[in-house]
Amino acid sequence: MTQTPAVLPAMLRPLIGAKLPDWLQVQWYDNRHQAVDLAPQAEIGWFDFFDRAAMHDAITAASQLKWLNSIFAGVEQFPLALLQERGVQLTNGAGINAVPIAEYVVMLMLSHAKGYRDVVRAQDRHEWLKDSPGTRELFGSKALILGYGGIGREIAVRLEAFGVAVSKVSRSGGAGVLSPDAWRTELGAFDWVVIAVPATPETVGMIGAAELAAMKHDAVVVNIARGSVIDQAALLAALQAGAIGGALLDVTTPEPLPAEDPLWDNAEITMHLSGRAQSLAMVRAGERFVANLDRYHRGEPLEPLVDYTHGY
């Protein structure tokens, strides 16, 4: 039997090693140097590093690569032009962390609505509060979800269970979904604006001064996408002026946010932890990879396949 060469991270071996098919010939790497050394042999590769240079080195060295897999949902750190030129199929981690991120969004919204940060601070002071710092209810409020993909859908399910009227925005449109051109004229109707779009050239600065000015005075922006989708200077100005009700930011520009940045004192910031607040990401990613191996061997479409034209 002819075997297909694959180069994979050693951390996955305990999770998927016993589930891999006989037609796959795997070499495992423990570090960036091993990955670069082994990469030229790979038809199937998985080269995830937080160090962008390490990732680029491994991918560039993988000259025989036909399929690159990743746990990362965002693809802006990949050499997309090179992968497209070489005809490499790229599957990413879209949806892998959808459930914990959706739970995080609900937590942020509930915490803000009930003033829970102030409750925790009062406990730290051993102070018995006589009234709730927050009296807002999710029930009966209206939320706009910008980006109705895997994460957006999970957010919608949870918010609707709390009695929130949810409107969704998606590039593909569809029944009950606003088109990318329609949502701006509706901004003034929402109590919550939840941003879950992918990071692409089209989404950079999509929430700017005009969009913030169109929101209700007590509207709250929730961003679990990328910091780049918001004009941060415009957001800071709106928050300092009290033009909107607040900003719940899991992402910022840059990351980490400098300690002296005034956004720390004007928004609620959670340091890009939403996708990390769980323990099953690698398990889910491994299961998806094994399922895709069967599709790859049969010549069927891989899921989820990154569209180089759209950038996600």
Secondary structure, 3 states (H helix, E strand, C coil): CCCEEEEEEHHHHHHHHHHCCCCEEEEEECCHHHHHHHHHHCCEEECCCCCHHHHHHHHHHCCCCCEEECCCCCCCCCCHHHHHHHCCEEECCCCCCHHHHHHHHHHHHHHHHHCHHHHHHHHHCCCCCCCCCCCCCCCCCEEEEECCCHHHHHHHHHHHHCCCEEEEECCCCCCCEECCCCHHHHHHHCCEEEECCCCCCCCCCCECHHHHHHCCCCCEEEECCCHHHECHHHHHHHHHHCCCCEEEECCCCCCCCCCCCHHHHCCEECCCCHHHCCCCHHHHHHHHHHHHHHHHHHCCCCCCECCCCCCC
